[in-house]
Amino acid sequence: MSDLSELYQDLILDHNRRPRNFGELPDATCHADGHNPLCGDRVVVAARIEDGIIRDIRFTGSGCAISKASASLMTEAVRERRVAEALELFDRFQAMLTTPTGQPVDAEAFGKLAVFAGVREFPMRVKCATLAWHTLKAALLQPGGVVRTE
């Protein structure tokens, strides 16, 4: 395994074992529920928006290591961003995971999120990596919504 692959694997495992921003958000202004019925991943994303900025964001739920790590890293990536920026990051993240594996990924542009570029090699896992992101998008655009990745 290359040093980079090992680093990426360690990052995913760390965020799975010790997810950041995991827990309830009592003063949330929006939330949505997400479910991946193919593998059983479930997530609730809740955020507190003030003046168009995501001031706080948390998630709860259960799922595989990729799903949980993605939710953890997502919350870190979008906190203190404008809603429009978070939605743009969603689009870029989705595009990265659906780009053919032979095409390079600009790791610098994605920072820690680039760890998920390897998921492209496992199409069934793309839904695991994007569940929290789709749930975030629903929370921001259709608060109280339910997302299913089927």
BAFI-3210 file (N, C-alpha, C; in Angstrom, 3 decimals, decimal comma, padded with zeros to 6 digits):
// residues 150
n [1|2|3|4|5|6|7|8|9|10|11|12|13|14|15|16|17|18|19|20|21|22|23|24|25|26|27|28|29|30|31|32|33|34|35|36|37|38|39|40|41|42|43|44|45|46|47|48|49|50|51|52|53|54|55|56|57|58|59|60|61|62|63|64|65|66|67|68|69|70|71|72|73|74|75|76|77|78|79|80|81|82|83|84|85|86|87|88|89|90|91|92|93|94|95|96|97|98|99|100|101|102|103|104|105|106|107|108|109|110|111|112|113|114|115|116|117|118|119|120|121|122|123|124|125|126|127|128|129|130|131|132|133|134|135|136|137|138|139|140|141|142|143|144|145|146|147|148|149|150]
n.u [000,853|000,576|002,165|000,477|-002,063|-002,225|-002,216|-004,640|-006,419|-006,017|-007,002|-009,754|-010,451|-009,886|-011,773|-014,047|-013,876|-013,658|-015,744|-016,124|-018,115|-020,367|-023,536|-026,486|-028,108|-029,468|-030,360|-030,836|-031,589|-032,344|-032,821|-032,382|-033,195|-031,380|-031,100|-029,688|-030,885|-029,734|-027,440|-027,974|-027,116|-027,750|-028,479|-028,771|-028,710|-028,132|-028,295|-027,303|-028,172|-027,157|-027,595|-027,149|-024,963|-023,411|-023,324|-023,165|-023,009|-024,086|-024,181|-026,038|-026,492|-025,974|-023,734|-021,609|-017,963|-017,072|-019,328|-019,769|-017,298|-017,310|-019,486|-018,473|-016,122|-017,384|-018,898|-016,870|-015,814|-017,828|-018,647|-018,969|-019,103|-020,696|-024,059|-024,421|-021,780|-021,389|-023,226|-022,078|-019,703|-020,787|-021,639|-019,136|-017,900|-019,591|-019,185|-016,467|-016,589|-017,923|-016,444|-014,611|-012,325|-009,793|-009,187|-007,443|-007,604|-007,819|-006,180|-005,337|-007,327|-009,444|-008,585|-008,714|-010,949|-010,295|-009,586|-011,680|-011,663|-010,721|-012,889|-014,232|-013,440|-015,035|-018,043|-020,455|-019,964|-019,976|-022,442|-022,455|-020,475|-021,606|-024,033|-024,381|-023,831|-025,863|-027,929|-027,285|-027,641|-030,406|-031,273|-030,541|-031,950|-034,537|-035,720|-036,273|-036,665|-036,472|-033,999|-033,200|-030,946|-031,114]
n.v [-001,172|002,232|005,118|007,340|006,173|004,702|006,768|008,007|005,921|005,722|008,219|008,012|005,871|007,044|009,160|007,629|006,168|008,215|010,335|013,684|016,372|014,875|014,204|015,530|018,614|020,957|023,628|023,774|025,127|023,946|020,686|017,324|013,963|011,080|008,081|005,065|002,491|000,227|-000,508|000,090|002,399|005,253|008,646|011,750|015,092|018,149|021,665|024,975|027,930|031,203|034,396|033,473|031,837|028,805|028,214|026,253|022,716|019,388|015,796|012,741|009,208|006,016|003,786|002,540|002,666|004,449|006,043|007,258|008,554|010,297|011,961|013,128|014,486|016,150|017,871|019,306|020,574|022,306|023,975|027,281|028,269|029,981|029,260|028,993|028,441|025,963|024,422|024,575|023,221|020,707|020,050|019,920|017,875|015,711|015,566|014,866|012,262|010,932|011,096|009,494|006,858|006,964|009,611|012,369|013,732|016,875|017,124|019,143|021,082|019,895|019,277|017,566|016,151|014,904|012,355|010,689|010,220|007,761|006,127|006,053|003,835|001,861|001,553|000,940|001,994|004,701|005,828|005,537|007,351|009,731|010,065|011,636|014,128|014,526|014,608|016,864|018,796|018,561|019,388|022,069|023,088|021,996|021,912|019,459|017,423|014,146|011,969|009,479|007,149|005,449]
n.w [000,000|-000,810|000,702|000,688|000,283|002,630|004,509|003,840|004,418|007,167|007,966|007,347|009,036|011,533|011,655|011,619|014,000|015,906|015,452|014,405|015,543|016,180|017,351|018,993|018,029|019,660|019,152|016,427|013,222|010,945|009,535|008,292|007,330|006,385|004,464|003,464|001,996|000,828|002,198|004,788|006,089|008,083|008,675|010,377|009,738|011,201|011,404|012,389|011,149|010,628|009,458|006,842|007,115|008,023|011,180|013,140|013,037|013,095|013,302|013,561|013,849|012,217|010,578|007,954|007,942|005,946|005,446|007,964|008,422|006,254|006,888|009,217|008,289|006,456|008,109|009,332|007,090|006,160|008,228|009,368|006,826|004,110|003,163|000,380|-000,406|000,826|-000,597|-003,115|-002,593|-002,082|-004,712|-006,035|-004,573|-005,116|-007,885|-007,904|-006,871|-008,848|-011,076|-013,634|-012,731|-013,909|-014,262|-012,893|-009,517|-008,054|-005,383|-003,638|-003,910|-002,624|-000,099|002,978|002,187|-000,156|000,385|-000,166|-002,866|-003,694|-003,382|-005,727|-007,100|-006,200|-006,916|-005,488|-003,007|-003,277|-002,703|000,045|000,794|-000,041|001,244|003,664|002,608|000,682|002,474|003,961|001,930|001,524|004,071|004,016|001,822|001,853|004,586|007,115|005,409|003,819|002,717|000,404|-000,768|-003,438]
ca.u [000,000|001,384|002,080|-000,713|-003,231|-002,245|-002,628|-006,068|-007,128|-005,937|-007,905|-011,126|-010,636|-009,905|-013,069|-015,063|-013,767|-013,863|-016,358|-016,234|-019,443|-021,387|-024,447|-027,676|-027,940|-030,767|-030,800|-030,772|-032,613|-032,748|-032,327|-032,945|-032,859|-030,890|-031,096|-029,227|-031,480|-028,929|-026,471|-028,485|-026,619|-028,746|-027,861|-029,551|-027,843|-028,794|-027,424|-027,803|-027,823|-027,340|-027,156|-026,706|-023,729|-023,575|-022,578|-022,922|-023,560|-023,831|-024,885|-026,235|-026,849|-025,085|-023,430|-020,275|-016,856|-017,027|-020,461|-019,542|-016,151|-017,728|-020,304|-017,578|-015,311|-018,282|-019,247|-015,695|-015,608|-018,851|-018,855|-018,564|-019,206|-022,004|-024,872|-024,105|-020,478|-021,591|-023,901|-021,077|-018,807|-021,548|-021,563|-017,767|-017,657|-020,354|-018,492|-015,236|-016,878|-018,510|-015,470|-013,963|-011,138|-008,566|-008,949|-006,869|-008,365|-007,012|-006,209|-005,207|-008,617|-010,379|-008,041|-008,941|-012,025|-009,716|-009,487|-012,787|-011,491|-010,533|-014,194|-014,663|-013,128|-016,051|-019,288|-021,490|-019,595|-020,182|-023,640|-022,058|-019,700|-022,389|-025,297|-024,428|-023,835|-027,228|-028,760|-026,989|-028,303|-031,835|-031,468|-030,390|-032,923|-035,872|-035,605|-037,201|-036,801|-035,906|-033,213|-032,927|-030,022|-031,461]
ca.v [000,000|003,445|005,955|008,180|005,321|004,377|007,989|008,172|004,890|006,125|009,360|007,492|005,096|007,965|009,855|006,637|005,850|009,432|011,304|015,065|016,987|013,840|014,446|016,357|020,069|021,423|024,910|023,695|025,841|023,056|019,313|016,351|012,569|010,359|006,628|004,272|001,180|-000,879|-000,987|000,372|003,653|006,264|009,858|012,975|016,264|019,325|022,838|026,268|028,929|032,598|035,332|032,736|031,123|027,607|028,505|024,984|021,582|018,102|014,657|011,534|008,079|004,865|003,319|002,001|003,583|005,501|006,927|008,011|009,434|011,340|012,915|013,837|015,415|017,144|018,898|020,169|021,340|023,330|024,880|028,674|028,640|030,432|028,162|028,856|027,775|024,554|023,769|024,456|022,139|019,478|019,771|019,530|016,569|014,749|015,428|014,124|010,842|010,334|011,233|008,201|006,625|007,298|011,052|012,795|014,593|017,956|016,889|020,416|021,784|019,226|019,106|016,240|015,453|014,138|010,976|009,913|009,994|006,328|005,454|005,922|002,472|000,961|002,296|000,745|002,768|006,129|006,233|005,641|008,579|010,935|010,123|012,808|015,327|014,682|014,964|018,284|019,591|018,570|020,218|023,478|023,512|021,490|021,475|018,427|016,442|012,804|011,593|008,038|006,894|004,149]
ca.w [000,000|-000,859|001,904|000,568|000,522|004,056|005,203|003,595|005,169|008,574|008,169|007,363|010,262|012,662|011,683|011,951|015,432|016,709|014,547|014,857|015,449|016,307|018,464|018,771|017,970|020,157|018,592|014,965|012,456|009,853|009,632|007,351|007,594|005,218|004,618|002,336|002,270|000,315|003,194|006,122|006,662|008,438|009,209|010,536|009,726|011,755|011,330|012,847|010,149|011,044|008,416|005,670|007,408|008,854|012,410|013,815|012,307|013,744|012,715|014,349|013,002|012,211|009,239|007,707|008,212|004,927|005,682|009,189|008,201|005,323|007,645|010,125|007,517|005,871|009,094|009,481|005,859|005,881|009,373|009,155|005,402|003,641|002,632|-001,045|-000,502|001,197|-001,722|-004,176|-002,186|-002,343|-006,154|-006,355|-003,947|-005,919|-009,165|-007,665|-006,663|-010,043|-012,158|-013,901|-011,910|-014,635|-014,257|-011,615|-008,618|-007,496|-003,941|-002,923|-003,939|-001,734|001,238|003,566|001,477|-001,264|000,837|-000,714|-004,304|-003,892|-003,366|-007,127|-007,559|-005,631|-007,169|-004,467|-001,835|-003,545|-001,955|001,454|000,952|-000,352|001,986|004,543|001,766|000,161|003,623|004,203|000,882|001,844|005,268|003,648|000,814|002,184|005,988|007,539|004,339|003,946|001,555|000,265|-001,881|-004,038]
c.u [000,898|001,202|000,827|-001,975|-003,364|-002,695|-004,135|-006,875|-007,138|-006,893|-009,361|-011,382|-010,693|-011,256|-014,222|-015,056|-014,095|-014,480|-016,454|-017,668|-020,574|-022,232|-025,588|-027,287|-029,276|-031,272|-030,713|-031,908|-033,075|-032,159|-032,962|-032,453|-032,398|-030,826|-030,612|-029,736|-030,656|-027,942|-026,888|-027,958|-027,781|-028,028|-028,911|-028,534|-028,667|-027,808|-028,125|-027,248|-028,118|-026,777|-026,569|-025,424|-024,033|-022,698|-022,266|-023,590|-023,152|-024,566|-025,019|-026,558|-025,840|-024,856|-022,025|-019,218|-016,818|-018,142|-020,218|-018,382|-016,518|-018,567|-019,436|-016,751|-016,161|-018,592|-018,076|-015,531|-016,602|-019,111|-018,225|-018,498|-020,607|-022,740|-024,540|-022,761|-020,593|-022,256|-022,953|-020,092|-019,484|-021,415|-020,170|-017,439|-018,352|-019,657|-017,202|-015,520|-017,468|-017,612|-014,817|-012,630|-009,836|-008,227|-008,438|-007,821|-007,409|-007,093|-006,107|-006,542|-009,609|-009,864|-008,285|-010,024|-011,509|-009,560|-010,563|-012,677|-011,325|-011,830|-014,710|-014,432|-014,161|-017,421|-020,373|-021,204|-019,773|-021,395|-023,348|-021,366|-020,535|-023,678|-025,389|-024,500|-025,221|-028,174|-028,527|-027,720|-029,805|-032,114|-031,427|-031,489|-034,364|-035,857|-036,696|-037,378|-036,165|-035,229|-033,015|-032,021|-030,298|-031,119]
c.v [001,233|004,251|006,814|007,368|004,981|005,584|008,199|007,161|005,248|007,270|008,897|006,720|005,995|008,668|008,893|006,352|007,040|010,513|012,688|015,530|015,968|014,162|015,352|017,831|020,699|022,720|024,950|024,488|025,023|021,672|018,479|014,970|011,921|008,868|005,991|002,849|000,000|-001,401|-000,651|001,635|004,599|007,455|010,953|014,101|017,444|020,483|024,057|027,304|030,311|033,487|034,616|031,950|029,934|027,801|027,240|023,893|020,310|017,011|013,564|010,419|006,965|004,437|002,796|003,073|004,727|006,514|007,841|008,998|010,581|012,397|013,760|014,890|016,497|018,249|019,844|021,093|022,471|024,288|026,236|029,063|029,171|029,220|027,925|028,152|026,284|023,794|023,597|023,328|020,779|019,092|019,277|018,146|015,468|014,498|014,621|012,628|010,157|010,512|009,877|008,071|006,977|008,774|011,488|013,707|015,637|017,879|018,188|021,155|021,172|019,079|017,691|015,456|014,620|012,667|010,097|009,677|008,503|005,545|005,248|004,513|001,443|001,638|002,120|001,585|004,269|006,630|006,356|006,978|009,830|011,070|011,375|014,099|015,582|015,117|016,418|019,161|019,675|019,462|021,696|023,965|023,098|020,991|020,478|017,324|015,107|012,455|010,094|007,872|005,507|004,168]
c.w [000,000|000,426|001,877|000,835|001,994|004,883|005,054|004,398|006,660|008,879|008,246|008,654|011,498|012,772|011,939|013,451|016,325|015,824|015,184|014,654|015,457|017,530|018,064|018,701|018,359|019,523|017,063|014,330|011,256|010,088|008,528|007,752|006,291|005,499|003,324|002,572|001,764|001,350|004,626|006,775|006,915|009,040|009,339|010,589|010,214|011,743|011,916|011,878|010,728|009,947|007,204|005,864|008,318|010,095|013,207|013,011|013,029|012,990|013,752|013,368|013,119|010,771|009,152|007,956|007,202|005,156|006,886|009,026|007,262|006,041|008,564|009,384|006,866|006,864|009,329|008,282|005,671|007,042|009,061|007,678|005,132|003,065|001,159|-001,250|-000,182|000,057|-002,904|-003,853|-002,372|-003,815|-006,547|-005,800|-004,743|-007,255|-009,001|-007,568|-007,890|-011,269|-012,394|-013,169|-012,608|-014,624|-012,887|-010,831|-008,070|-005,974|-003,150|-002,859|-002,949|-000,309|001,727|002,832|000,302|-000,908|000,193|-002,217|-004,602|-003,918|-004,790|-007,653|-007,094|-005,749|-006,101|-003,223|-002,033|-002,766|-000,468|001,701|000,734|000,460|002,865|003,740|001,168|001,287|004,008|003,197|001,154|003,054|004,912|002,711|001,118|003,614|006,388|006,529|004,677|002,642|001,565|-000,939|-002,422|-005,485]
res [m|s|d|l|s|e|l|y|q|d|l|i|l|d|h|n|r|r|p|r|n|f|g|e|l|p|d|a|t|c|h|a|d|g|h|n|p|l|c|g|d|r|v|v|v|a|a|r|i|e|d|g|i|i|r|d|i|r|f|t|g|s|g|c|a|i|s|k|a|s|a|s|l|m|t|e|a|v|r|e|r|r|v|a|e|a|l|e|l|f|d|r|f|q|a|m|l|t|t|p|t|g|q|p|v|d|a|e|a|f|g|k|l|a|v|f|a|g|v|r|e|f|p|m|r|v|k|c|a|t|l|a|w|h|t|l|k|a|a|l|l|q|p|g|g|v|v|r|t|e]
***
